[in-house]
Amino acid sequence: MSNLERVLESGAFTVTGELGPPQSADPEVIREKARLLKGYVDAVNVTDGQTAIVRMASWAACLIGMSEGLEPTVQMTCRDRNRIALQMDILGMSALGMKNLLCLTGDHQSFGNHPQAKGVFDIDGIQLLQIARNMRDEKKFQSGDEISVSPSLFIGAAANPFADPFDFRAIRLAKKVAAGADFIQTQIIYNVERFARWMEAVRQRGLHKKVYILAGVAPIKSAGAARYMKTRVPGMDVPDEVVDRMASAPKGEAKRVGIDLCVDIINQVRQIEGVAGIHLMAIEWEEAVAEIVEKAGLLPRPQLSA
Amino acid sequence: MIVAEQKPLEEIRRMIIPYERVLILGCGTCMTVCDAGGEREVSFLHSALRVAQAKSGNETHTFSEYTLKRQCDPEFLDVLDDKIDDVDTVLSLGCGIGVQALAERFPALPVLPGVNTSFMGMAKELGVWDERCAACGDCRLEETAGICPITRCTKGILNGPCAGTKNGKCEANKDMDCAWVLIYKRLERLEQLEKMRRYYPMRNFRAIPRPKRITSKISVDVVDVGEDNG
């Protein structure tokens, strides 16, 4: 069982982090980020070419993170690999001792630095969930062939309470749970009111009892970053109050205001029934993680024996 | 129908450099309807090539023009038999199928593509065509309210909409409708929203090997192909 699964099962309010691999072959970048996260989070998502930019492979960066004492969550998207390659990577990650797997459809290739690439999308994120679940539980590949030593997995998926159509978002979560998700990490929440409404729909369907839901949070560095997320990042909902609060920060104080805002959101989502923890995405600002987790009163992290 | 765009004049001029006598060959079906390679476009391109040649001053191509009823059917190509002896190449304004039909029918004749074949679609408004079918060979339009996610979702996913949709638009293009939001809204209107709750399994790409071949189920003897079938 992975540490993430143990902590969630214990009922402790769980904290996961995020680490973006470098656009280079430099392992030091990962080691430095890992040192900033170790001890403050229960597991760390390692992204898989996020925003379609070429970066070190998730599994490879996970391995480096493990050598620094992190428990990784391998992120896996369907953008760059077909079902054959995805299953090969699931076998490989499991053989390397990685248990947490986050199944994603993936950002469209047009966002990244190789917009002329062919997007694979042989399968979608929900179908990947089912493949992973069947590899673990049925000991079968998608082809139906048996797996002699099946992968040991704790399977996750993403959910975006802010994408369209709103009424469909809880239904889509139900589809992901039915396909095999053990845990869910949500899109970054700035609109807590809308997130709470989504959670209400989730509870109505009893989904919070079937899957662990980690609320996505992220500190904002500046008013400009808030505006950028509001207008440019797909699937984000950044209310004007959030932009205004960042914009009203005194000179040189924006980062402090951003951290305080993040802590406020953590305190709010923690009160919502069915939220099992947070997924803290301080991307390229890993230094902020320790302070946020501490200010939110989430230290020390549970030390559970395997 | 098949929709295409004519290639830029400069690209066409580069392609014809090795050839003296060029036959510009239009197509009377899809390429005529989508304004890419019908009789009118053949005539315009003919004029444009002549003007460009006159301006450059040091080229000696001779051009002729003709438009077939249809380039993608071998029997419509017979009329070319006595035309190709007098030319060094055919610049086809047919779709990619037309170009290849010519190449198969006339093994010794260089054939050049004058259009970029783009998609199968329909006229959305005057002069605007939208892609609608990906010829995937495994039609599921019954399940998706008559809106094709393979074609119209930029990721072609079967369990959409993905998390990137915003205000009903696609994450990859703010001006493009999210196919799965369209499907959702139409299913809602048809009172078939339960179809959105279903899990749709992976596509079977083996069902659609490329290149495909379809054999008519009607006996060849009884099919009478008339002259006016174009």
Interface residues (C-beta under 8 A of the other chain):
Chain A: R79 R83 T105 G106 D107 H108 S110 F111 G119 F121 D122 I123 D124 G125 I126 Q127 Q130 Q142 A158 A159 N160 A163 D164 P165 F168 I171 R172 A174 K175 A178 A179 Q187 P234 G235
Chain B: T154 K155 G156 I157 L158 N159 G160 P161 C162 A163 G164 T165 K166 N167 G168 E171 A172 N173 C178 V181 Y184 K185 M196 R197 Y199 P201 M202 R203 F205
